[in-house]
Amino acid sequence: MPRRDASTYTALSPVYRAPRIRAPMLLAVGDEEGIPFIGAAMDMYTALRRLGRPVALVHYRGPGHGLEGWAERDLAARTRRFLGECLEADGRGGARR
């Protein structure tokens, strides 16, 4: 956290707003996005897990922000599975195909 203006950093940081998040969140990052993005995703994942929110984190080895090919297909499958599980847990039934 920057020491000069910690209050602004805190006010703008998504992690500090995690208690407001109620929707299920699937976070996906790739190696080429760089350490700041991977770290931010891990921080958000940890914050939401501690709050007991439905959250999952997928870390792809290789791709950057724009997923293509196998990673794009894998993320689509994981998204369907994750949201289906969240709907079942909420009593709304699983996702239909």
Secondary structure, DSSP 8 states (H G I E B T S, - for coil): --STTHHHHHHH-GGGGGGG--S-EEEEEEGGG-HHHHHHHHHHHHHHHHTT--EEEEEESS--SS--HHHHHHHHHHHHHHHHHHHHHTTS-----
